[in-house]
């Protein structure tokens, strides 16, 4: 993972995601998931493009099942966009990058 992509855990999820000062995109993934590996380069690109305006990070659901269970993540990859501690957008599978960018731009505004 790129240095710009945060690693969220069950321990830091509240502090780093729910209490974040700005929007946060969370990628729920697992190392054995093919589509998760497919989407990883796009997540890295988005982290670079939105550096300073939107925090982007990943939750490994094998190591941190709490947050995944809390938000009803039943298929991966699932991307949740949080703003002020609330889920404002949800993507399951591998969404087109422009669709993600539109959601991120809307959350910034």
The 8 nearest C-alpha neighbors of each residue, nearest first, counted from 0:
[[1, 2, 4, 43, 39, 3, 40, 5],
 [0, 2, 3, 4, 43, 46, 5, 40],
 [1, 3, 4, 0, 5, 43, 46, 47],
 [2, 4, 1, 46, 5, 47, 43, 50],
 [5, 3, 56, 2, 55, 1, 46, 43],
 [6, 4, 56, 55, 7, 3, 57, 2],
 [5, 7, 57, 56, 58, 8, 4, 59],
 [6, 8, 58, 57, 12, 11, 5, 56],
 [9, 7, 10, 11, 12, 63, 58, 6],
 [8, 10, 63, 12, 11, 65, 66, 7],
 [9, 11, 8, 12, 13, 7, 14, 63],
 [10, 12, 8, 14, 13, 15, 9, 7],
 [13, 11, 15, 16, 9, 14, 8, 7],
 [14, 12, 17, 16, 11, 15, 18, 10],
 [13, 15, 18, 11, 12, 16, 17, 19],
 [16, 14, 12, 19, 13, 11, 18, 17],
 [17, 15, 19, 12, 13, 18, 14, 23],
 [16, 18, 84, 13, 19, 14, 15, 83],
 [17, 19, 14, 16, 13, 84, 15, 20],
 [20, 18, 16, 21, 15, 17, 14, 83],
 [19, 21, 18, 22, 83, 82, 16, 17],
 [22, 20, 19, 53, 82, 23, 83, 52],
 [21, 23, 82, 53, 81, 106, 54, 107],
 [24, 22, 54, 81, 53, 55, 80, 16],
 [25, 23, 80, 55, 79, 81, 54, 56],
 [24, 26, 56, 79, 57, 78, 55, 27],
 [25, 27, 57, 78, 77, 28, 58, 56],
 [28, 26, 58, 77, 76, 57, 78, 59],
 [29, 27, 76, 59, 75, 35, 60, 26],
 [28, 30, 59, 32, 31, 60, 61, 35],
 [29, 31, 32, 28, 36, 35, 59, 33],
 [32, 30, 29, 33, 35, 36, 28, 34],
 [33, 31, 35, 29, 30, 34, 36, 28],
 [34, 32, 36, 35, 37, 31, 30, 29],
 [33, 35, 37, 36, 32, 38, 76, 93],
 [36, 34, 32, 76, 38, 37, 33, 28],
 [35, 37, 39, 33, 34, 38, 32, 30],
 [36, 38, 34, 35, 39, 33, 40, 93],
 [37, 39, 35, 41, 36, 40, 34, 93],
 [38, 40, 42, 36, 41, 37, 35, 43],
 [41, 39, 43, 42, 38, 44, 37, 36],
 [40, 42, 44, 43, 38, 39, 45, 96],
 [41, 43, 39, 45, 40, 44, 46, 38],
 [42, 44, 40, 46, 41, 45, 1, 39],
 [45, 43, 41, 47, 46, 42, 48, 40],
 [44, 46, 48, 42, 47, 43, 49, 41],
 [47, 45, 43, 49, 44, 48, 55, 50],
 [46, 48, 44, 50, 45, 49, 43, 3],
 [49, 47, 45, 46, 50, 44, 43, 51],
 [50, 48, 46, 52, 53, 47, 45, 51],
 [51, 49, 47, 52, 46, 48, 53, 54],
 [50, 52, 53, 49, 54, 48, 47, 46],
 [53, 51, 49, 50, 54, 107, 21, 22],
 [54, 52, 22, 49, 23, 51, 50, 55],
 [53, 55, 23, 24, 22, 56, 52, 50],
 [56, 54, 24, 4, 46, 23, 25, 5],
 [55, 57, 5, 4, 25, 6, 26, 7],
 [58, 56, 26, 6, 25, 7, 27, 5],
 [57, 59, 27, 7, 60, 8, 26, 28],
 [58, 60, 29, 28, 61, 62, 63, 27],
 [61, 59, 63, 64, 62, 58, 29, 28],
 [62, 60, 59, 63, 64, 29, 28, 30],
 [61, 63, 60, 59, 64, 8, 58, 9],
 [64, 62, 60, 9, 65, 8, 61, 59],
 [65, 63, 60, 67, 66, 68, 61, 62],
 [66, 64, 68, 67, 63, 9, 69, 60],
 [65, 67, 69, 68, 64, 9, 70, 63],
 [68, 66, 72, 64, 70, 65, 69, 71],
 [69, 67, 71, 65, 66, 70, 64, 72],
 [68, 70, 66, 67, 71, 65, 72, 64],
 [71, 69, 67, 68, 72, 66, 65, 79],
 [70, 72, 68, 69, 73, 67, 66, 74],
 [71, 73, 67, 70, 74, 68, 77, 75],
 [72, 74, 71, 75, 67, 68, 77, 70],
 [75, 73, 72, 76, 77, 91, 92, 27],
 [76, 74, 77, 28, 92, 27, 91, 35],
 [75, 77, 28, 92, 35, 27, 91, 74],
 [76, 78, 91, 75, 27, 90, 26, 92],
 [79, 77, 26, 90, 25, 89, 27, 91],
 [80, 78, 89, 25, 24, 88, 81, 86],
 [79, 81, 24, 88, 86, 87, 23, 25],
 [82, 80, 86, 23, 85, 22, 87, 84],
 [81, 83, 22, 84, 85, 87, 21, 86],
 [84, 82, 85, 81, 17, 18, 21, 19],
 [83, 85, 17, 82, 81, 18, 16, 86],
 [86, 84, 81, 82, 83, 87, 17, 80],
 [87, 85, 81, 80, 88, 79, 82, 84],
 [86, 88, 81, 80, 85, 82, 89, 79],
 [87, 89, 80, 86, 79, 90, 81, 102],
 [90, 88, 79, 78, 80, 91, 77, 87],
 [89, 91, 78, 77, 79, 92, 94, 88],
 [92, 90, 77, 76, 78, 93, 89, 75],
 [91, 93, 76, 77, 94, 75, 90, 34],
 [92, 94, 38, 95, 91, 34, 76, 90],
 [95, 93, 92, 96, 98, 90, 99, 91],
 [96, 94, 98, 97, 93, 99, 100, 41],
 [95, 97, 99, 98, 100, 94, 41, 45],
 [98, 96, 100, 99, 95, 101, 94, 102],
 [99, 97, 101, 96, 95, 100, 102, 94],
 [100, 98, 96, 102, 101, 97, 103, 95],
 [99, 101, 97, 103, 102, 98, 104, 96],
 [102, 100, 104, 98, 99, 103, 97, 105],
 [103, 101, 105, 99, 100, 104, 106, 98],
 [104, 102, 100, 106, 105, 101, 99, 107],
 [103, 105, 101, 107, 106, 102, 100, 108],
 [104, 106, 102, 108, 103, 107, 101, 100],
 [107, 105, 103, 104, 108, 102, 22, 82],
 [108, 106, 104, 105, 103, 22, 52, 53],
 [107, 105, 106, 104, 103, 22, 52, 102]]
